[in-house]
């Protein structure tokens, strides 16, 4: 209630389309200087799993980027995607923290 009383306006934003999310991620990768850093299959998967939310898209991409950096990978591929976002609760011996 205290926080709700401080909010003057609430805006309902419609989810962003998958194609727009995909284009945004490709644009950011191109402007960062490495448009091939993330494979097209992973870009598609991220865009679909982001549920129309830019923040979710960026958070998932950041998780992948951090994992790729730890492993010194040149490209983020499907294998890394599945390892990072595995539903397996046990830590994988392949994933370095």
N, C-alpha and C positions, 0 to 999 in steps of 0.2 A: 504494500500500500504506500509506504513512504516514497519509493522510487516512482510508482505509477502516478503519484500526485505531482511529480516534477516534470513529467512528460506532457508537453503541450499539444503536440500533434503526433498522430500515428499514421504512417503511410503504408498502404498494402502494395507491395511490389510483386508483379507477376513474375513467375519463373522465366529465366532466360532460355531460349531454345538451344538445343544441342549444337546446331551449326554455328550459332553466334559464340558459344563458349569455345568451340573448336577454333574459330577464326581469331578469337582473342588470344588464346594460348599460342597459336602460330605467330601472331603479330608480336607478342612479347618475346618469343624465342628469336625471331628475326631481328628485332631491335636490340636484343642482348648480344647479338653477334654469332649465334650458333643455332640456326633454324633446324638442324638435324640432331640436336641434343636429345630430343625425345622422339622415338619412332612413331610413325603415323598410327599404328595399332594402339599404342599407349595413349596418344592424344585422343583418339576416338573413345577409348575406355574411360579416360578421365572425364571427358565431356559428358558421357552418358551417366557416369556415377555421381556427378556433381549435383544432380537433382535441380538443375536450373539455377544454381547458386555460385556466383563468382568467388565468394570467399571459400566455399568448399573446394572448388576447383584449384584455387591457389594453395590451399592448405595441403591437398593431396599431392600436388606437383612439388611443393616444398619438401614433403616427406620423402618423395622419390629422389629429389635432388640431393638431399642430405645423405641418403643411403648410397647414392652413386658416388658422392664425394668421398665417403668413408672407404669405399671399395676402389676408388680411383678408376672408375669406368668412363669410357669415352661417350657412351650413349646409354640412355635409359630405354630398356627393352621390356618385352612382356614378362620375361623371367623375373626381372627385378620387381616389376609391378606385382606379380603374384606372391613373391616372397615378402614384400613390404606389407601388402594388404591381405595376407593370409588370415583366415579365420581360426587357424590353429593357435590355441592359447599357450602352447609350450614354446619357449624361445627356440628358434631354429639354430642349429649349429652352423649354418651357412651365413646367418645374419650377424654381423659384428656390431656391437653397440658402442 
